[in-house]
Amino acid sequence: MIDHLWVVEEWLPSIGLNQYKGSFRENLVDGRVLNSLTKKDMERHLGVIERSHQTSLMLGIELLAKFNYNLENLNKKQWYQRRVRGERERERDSADTYIILLSALLQCVIYVT
């Protein structure tokens, strides 16, 4: 289960809502609390008045719920995303190298003819 320190120090900044760190820390908001949080609770207890901020929180909570509020599941997903991103970067680098070599070859052909 997700503890309140992770919610405050990792999760809130990752969804761009640093300004609520104090109220989330003060109320010890952890995975269990997130799981039962309503928009009314956000307003009353956490000071989240902006509708767009409430929506961001609700969407973030929905995503956490998909991973059963389990950091291990989240970390596996992040590892997979980093691996896929790394493979895409390598493919892009290979394509860039190919284009550079092809361009150099064409210039040689143009120069010779």
C-alpha positions in Angstrom: 0.0 0.0 0.0 1.1 3.5 -0.7 2.2 5.6 2.3 1.6 9.3 2.9 5.2 10.2 2.4 5.2 8.8 -1.2 1.9 10.6 -1.9 3.3 13.9 -0.7 6.9 13.7 -2.0 6.5 11.7 -5.2 2.9 11.6 -6.4 1.7 15.2 -5.9 4.8 16.6 -7.7 4.4 14.1 -10.5 0.9 15.4 -11.3 1.9 19.0 -10.9 0.1 19.8 -7.6 3.0 20.6 -5.2 0.9 23.4 -3.6 -1.2 20.8 -1.8 1.8 19.0 -0.1 1.2 20.7 3.2 -2.5 19.7 3.5 -1.9 16.2 2.3 1.0 15.8 4.7 -1.0 17.3 7.6 -3.9 14.9 6.9 -1.6 11.9 6.4 -3.2 11.1 3.0 -2.0 7.7 1.9 -3.3 5.1 -0.6 -6.3 4.1 1.6 -7.4 7.8 1.9 -6.9 8.4 -1.8 -9.0 5.4 -2.5 -12.0 6.9 -0.7 -11.4 10.6 -1.4 -14.3 12.5 -2.9 -14.3 16.0 -4.4 -16.2 17.2 -1.4 -13.4 15.8 0.9 -10.8 17.6 -1.3 -12.6 20.9 -0.8 -13.4 20.5 2.9 -10.3 18.8 4.3 -7.5 19.4 1.8 -8.3 22.9 0.4 -8.5 21.8 -3.2 -11.1 24.3 -4.6 -10.0 24.5 -8.2 -12.1 22.1 -10.3 -9.2 21.4 -12.7 -7.0 20.4 -9.7 -9.8 18.1 -8.4 -10.0 16.5 -11.9 -6.2 16.0 -12.0 -6.3 14.4 -8.6 -9.3 12.1 -9.5 -7.6 11.0 -12.7 -4.4 10.4 -10.8 -6.3 8.4 -8.2 -8.0 6.4 -11.0 -4.6 5.5 -12.4 -3.3 4.4 -9.0 -6.4 2.3 -8.5 -5.6 0.5 -11.8 -2.3 -0.6 -10.1 -4.1 -1.5 -6.9 -2.2 1.2 -5.0 0.9 -1.0 -5.2 4.2 0.7 -5.7 5.8 -2.5 -7.0 3.3 -2.6 -9.8 3.9 1.1 -10.5 7.7 0.6 -10.6 7.3 -2.3 -13.0 5.3 -0.2 -15.3 7.8 2.7 -15.1 10.7 0.3 -15.8 8.8 -1.1 -18.8 8.1 2.5 -20.1 11.8 3.4 -19.7 12.9 0.3 -21.5 10.5 1.0 -24.4 11.6 4.6 -24.5 15.2 3.5 -24.6 14.6 1.2 -27.5 12.8 3.9 -29.4 15.7 6.3 -28.8 18.2 3.7 -30.1 16.1 3.2 -33.2 15.9 6.9 -33.8 19.7 7.2 -33.3 20.2 4.4 -35.8 17.9 6.1 -38.3 19.8 9.4 -37.8 23.1 7.7 -38.4 21.7 6.0 -41.6 20.5 9.4 -42.9 23.9 11.0 -42.2 25.7 8.2 -44.0 23.2 8.3 -46.9 23.6 12.0 -47.2 27.4 11.7 -47.2 27.3 9.0 -49.8 25.0 11.1 -52.1 27.4 14.0 -51.8 30.2 11.8 -52.9 28.2 10.6 -55.9 27.4 14.1 -56.8 31.0 15.2 -56.4 32.3 12.3 -58.6 29.7 12.9 -61.4 
